[in-house]
Amino acid sequence: MQVAHAVVDLLLSKVVTLGDVQVIIDGFAAMGFPNCGGAIDGTHIPILGPEHQGSQYINRKGYFSMVLQALVDHKGRFTNINVGWPGKVHDARVFKNSGLFRWLQQGVYFPDRKITVGDVEMPTVILGDPAYPLMPWLMKPYTGALDTEKELFNYRLSKCRMVVECAFGRLKGRWRSLLTHSDLSQKNIPIVIAACCVLHNLFESKGETFMVGWEVEANRLAADYAQPDTR
């Protein structure tokens, strides 16, 4: 815990940061979505059942957990995290009670970098799954019956939003203790999770490659598909 506290106290504010917004926007634009500043999602970190208010920590999958909310850049590096909410709490509620939501709502998180799409002025946005609220600065997929244009929009959004799911996969793959029920106290678990996020960013920024199993298989299939047919 001394190491975890030191990592968080000394490095969190320096390592888990937004960084160069234009680089992030250019990165997501290359992936197919314009003027995007990040992708957001939540993940559940298993914990032992707390002595008090234990039912609040049972998530929809039936186990005790603590929620990690994260915004990531185009390379899967955490630019903002919020950790500590009980597993029963919905992702949208965690988000609406976070500092990130307030900053985005006030228009102070991203620099003013609006673009015009058709006849609509579009601010810098973040991407979320259907659990998140649709906002002028938060895009989510269309639902229901979809025409070709909406299907294309959903495809591009999902392709870019997948970076946050991949980031969670690499985080838990590197720090396997996040996959098991931690016996740390409720006070200490968020510190350890935050420290793991800091270390994840350090590894990512140094170019250390790490892929979970399904990413390896996806890359293999993509490589096979790219090979010319010589038959």
Secondary structure, 3 states (H helix, E strand, C coil): CHHHHHHHHHHHHHHCCCCCHHHHHHHHHHHCCCCEEEEEEEEEEEECCCCCCHHHHECCCCCEEEEEEEEECCCCCEEEEEEEEECCCCHHHHHHCCHHHHHHHHCCCCCCCCEEECCEEECCEEECCCCCCCECCEECCCCCCCCHHHHHHHHHHHHHHHHHHHHHHHHHHHCHHHHCCECCCCCCHHHHHHHHHHHHHHHHHCCCCCCCHHHHHHHHHHHHHHCCCCC
